[in-house]
Amino acid sequence: MRELESRLELCPDLRETLDAALVDEPPISPREGGIIRPGYNSELDELHTIARSGQGVDRPLPGPGDHAHRIPSLKVGFNQVFGYYIEITHTHVSKIPSDYQRKQTLKNAERYITPDLKAYEEKVLTAEEKIHQRGVRIVPGPAPTRWRRRRVVSCRPRR
């Protein structure tokens, strides 16, 4: 048995690349994502951060900028119909900057968008799709039916 093991080519370069790229316990389906190890690809890490921060309560949203300190009732929010918006009560409408575009009128407030806020929304809403696309590009090739990590034993095709 030891003689047989000593004759195997272990493909150290391939194994090292796979160990660096793949998480220890990948999901069963590659469509679920989460195959690539955090820290392996900076673009993928940035997309994960955007996807997580865009869904959280404390999201670093662009839009209000320097005007936020002049408008005490300014709120940034999100809903499924209008996406991200900046809400300002009617009392402070006179303080609204020129780049704010009115999106919706409410009983006691107006909702606005800005080009920066719209761009951020696009990044957040497309982040999951881009994560999947990047993961496929990083680990190309046909996806096996089960993505459980197996020890790479040989580079040679079986005969």
VOLOFI-656975 format. One record per residue (C-alpha): residue in one letter; x, y negated, z negated. Coordinates in steps of 0.2 Angstrom, whole numbers, plus 5000, padded with zeros to 4 digits. Example, Ala and Ser with C-alpha at 12.3 -4.5 7.8 and 13.67 -1.06 7.14 Angstrom:
+--------+------+------+------+
! lumkol !   px !   py !   pz !
+--------+------+------+------+
!      A ! 5062 ! 5022 ! 4961 !
!      S ! 5068 ! 5005 ! 4964 !
+--------+------+------+------+
This chain:
+--------+------+------+------+
! lumkol !   px !   py !   pz !
+--------+------+------+------+
!      M ! 5000 ! 5000 ! 5000 !
!      R ! 5014 ! 4988 ! 4996 !
!      E ! 5022 ! 4992 ! 5013 !
!      L ! 5006 ! 4987 ! 5022 !
!      E ! 5004 ! 4971 ! 5012 !
!      S ! 5022 ! 4966 ! 5016 !
!      R ! 5019 ! 4968 ! 5034 !
!      L ! 5004 ! 4956 ! 5034 !
!      E ! 5006 ! 4938 ! 5040 !
!      L ! 4997 ! 4927 ! 5028 !
!      C ! 4996 ! 4911 ! 5039 !
!      P ! 5002 ! 4900 ! 5025 !
!      D ! 4999 ! 4884 ! 5036 !
!      L ! 4981 ! 4888 ! 5039 !
!      R ! 4978 ! 4894 ! 5022 !
!      E ! 4985 ! 4877 ! 5015 !
!      T ! 4974 ! 4867 ! 5026 !
!      L ! 4959 ! 4877 ! 5022 !
!      D ! 4963 ! 4876 ! 5003 !
!      A ! 4965 ! 4857 ! 5005 !
!      A ! 4949 ! 4854 ! 5015 !
!      L ! 4936 ! 4866 ! 5008 !
!      V ! 4928 ! 4865 ! 4991 !
!      D ! 4930 ! 4880 ! 4980 !
!      E ! 4911 ! 4885 ! 4981 !
!      P ! 4904 ! 4879 ! 4997 !
!      P ! 4885 ! 4879 ! 5000 !
!      I ! 4877 ! 4894 ! 5008 !
!      S ! 4872 ! 4884 ! 5023 !
!      P ! 4884 ! 4872 ! 5031 !
!      R ! 4869 ! 4861 ! 5035 !
!      E ! 4867 ! 4857 ! 5017 !
!      G ! 4884 ! 4848 ! 5018 !
!      G ! 4896 ! 4847 ! 5003 !
!      I ! 4909 ! 4858 ! 5012 !
!      I ! 4923 ! 4846 ! 5012 !
!      R ! 4933 ! 4843 ! 4996 !
!      P ! 4932 ! 4825 ! 4989 !
!      G ! 4948 ! 4816 ! 4993 !
!      Y ! 4952 ! 4826 ! 5009 !
!      N ! 4945 ! 4813 ! 5021 !
!      S ! 4943 ! 4794 ! 5016 !
!      E ! 4929 ! 4790 ! 5028 !
!      L ! 4919 ! 4805 ! 5022 !
!      D ! 4922 ! 4799 ! 5004 !
!      E ! 4916 ! 4781 ! 5008 !
!      L ! 4900 ! 4788 ! 5016 !
!      H ! 4897 ! 4798 ! 5000 !
!      T ! 4899 ! 4783 ! 4990 !
!      I ! 4887 ! 4773 ! 5001 !
!      A ! 4874 ! 4786 ! 5001 !
!      R ! 4875 ! 4788 ! 4982 !
!      S ! 4875 ! 4769 ! 4978 !
!      G ! 4861 ! 4765 ! 4990 !
!      Q ! 4850 ! 4777 ! 4981 !
!      G ! 4854 ! 4771 ! 4963 !
!      V ! 4847 ! 4757 ! 4953 !
!      D ! 4864 ! 4747 ! 4951 !
!      R ! 4868 ! 4746 ! 4970 !
!      P ! 4880 ! 4732 ! 4975 !
!      L ! 4869 ! 4724 ! 4988 !
!      P ! 4874 ! 4711 ! 5000 !
!      G ! 4862 ! 4697 ! 5004 !
!      P ! 4860 ! 4685 ! 4989 !
!      G ! 4878 ! 4679 ! 4989 !
!      D ! 4881 ! 4662 ! 4981 !
!      H ! 4863 ! 4658 ! 4982 !
!      A ! 4858 ! 4670 ! 4968 !
!      H ! 4864 ! 4658 ! 4954 !
!      R ! 4853 ! 4644 ! 4961 !
!      I ! 4837 ! 4655 ! 4962 !
!      P ! 4833 ! 4662 ! 4945 !
!      S ! 4819 ! 4673 ! 4951 !
!      L ! 4828 ! 4681 ! 4965 !
!      K ! 4827 ! 4700 ! 4965 !
!      V ! 4834 ! 4713 ! 4977 !
!      G ! 4823 ! 4728 ! 4980 !
!      F ! 4819 ! 4743 ! 4992 !
!      N ! 4803 ! 4751 ! 4998 !
!      Q ! 4800 ! 4764 ! 5011 !
!      V ! 4790 ! 4753 ! 5022 !
!      F ! 4801 ! 4737 ! 5023 !
!      G ! 4818 ! 4744 ! 5017 !
!      Y ! 4829 ! 4732 ! 5007 !
!      Y ! 4822 ! 4715 ! 5004 !
!      I ! 4826 ! 4699 ! 4993 !
!      E ! 4811 ! 4693 ! 4983 !
!      I ! 4809 ! 4675 ! 4978 !
!      T ! 4794 ! 4668 ! 4969 !
!      H ! 4784 ! 4653 ! 4978 !
!      T ! 4791 ! 4641 ! 4964 !
!      H ! 4809 ! 4643 ! 4971 !
!      V ! 4805 ! 4644 ! 4990 !
!      S ! 4813 ! 4627 ! 4993 !
!      K ! 4830 ! 4634 ! 4987 !
!      I ! 4830 ! 4647 ! 5001 !
!      P ! 4846 ! 4647 ! 5012 !
!      S ! 4843 ! 4645 ! 5031 !
!      D ! 4849 ! 4663 ! 5035 !
!      Y ! 4835 ! 4671 ! 5025 !
!      Q ! 4822 ! 4678 ! 5037 !
!      R ! 4804 ! 4680 ! 5029 !
!      K ! 4798 ! 4697 ! 5030 !
!      Q ! 4783 ! 4698 ! 5019 !
!      T ! 4771 ! 4687 ! 5009 !
!      L ! 4765 ! 4693 ! 4992 !
!      K ! 4753 ! 4684 ! 4980 !
!      N ! 4766 ! 4675 ! 4970 !
!      A ! 4782 ! 4678 ! 4980 !
!      E ! 4790 ! 4680 ! 4997 !
!      R ! 4801 ! 4694 ! 5003 !
!      Y ! 4816 ! 4690 ! 5014 !
!      I ! 4830 ! 4699 ! 5023 !
!      T ! 4847 ! 4693 ! 5029 !
!      P ! 4858 ! 4701 ! 5043 !
!      D ! 4870 ! 4707 ! 5030 !
!      L ! 4856 ! 4716 ! 5020 !
!      K ! 4850 ! 4724 ! 5036 !
!      A ! 4867 ! 4730 ! 5040 !
!      Y ! 4869 ! 4737 ! 5023 !
!      E ! 4852 ! 4746 ! 5024 !
!      E ! 4858 ! 4754 ! 5041 !
!      K ! 4874 ! 4760 ! 5033 !
!      V ! 4864 ! 4768 ! 5018 !
!      L ! 4850 ! 4776 ! 5028 !
!      T ! 4862 ! 4784 ! 5041 !
!      A ! 4875 ! 4789 ! 5028 !
!      E ! 4869 ! 4807 ! 5026 !
!      E ! 4868 ! 4810 ! 5044 !
!      K ! 4886 ! 4803 ! 5047 !
!      I ! 4892 ! 4814 ! 5032 !
!      H ! 4885 ! 4830 ! 5041 !
!      Q ! 4893 ! 4824 ! 5058 !
!      R ! 4910 ! 4820 ! 5050 !
!      G ! 4910 ! 4837 ! 5040 !
!      V ! 4907 ! 4846 ! 5057 !
!      R ! 4921 ! 4837 ! 5065 !
!      I ! 4933 ! 4840 ! 5051 !
!      V ! 4930 ! 4858 ! 5051 !
!      P ! 4926 ! 4863 ! 5069 !
!      G ! 4921 ! 4879 ! 5076 !
!      P ! 4906 ! 4891 ! 5074 !
!      A ! 4898 ! 4891 ! 5057 !
!      P ! 4897 ! 4908 ! 5049 !
!      T ! 4881 ! 4913 ! 5042 !
!      R ! 4888 ! 4913 ! 5024 !
!      W ! 4901 ! 4900 ! 5020 !
!      R ! 4908 ! 4908 ! 5005 !
!      R ! 4927 ! 4905 ! 5005 !
!      R ! 4937 ! 4921 ! 5008 !
!      R ! 4955 ! 4924 ! 5007 !
!      V ! 4964 ! 4922 ! 5024 !
!      V ! 4973 ! 4938 ! 5027 !
!      S ! 4979 ! 4938 ! 5045 !
!      C ! 4981 ! 4926 ! 5059 !
!      R ! 4981 ! 4940 ! 5072 !
!      P ! 4964 ! 4946 ! 5079 !
!      R ! 4958 ! 4963 ! 5074 !
!      R ! 4960 ! 4977 ! 5087 !
+--------+------+------+------+
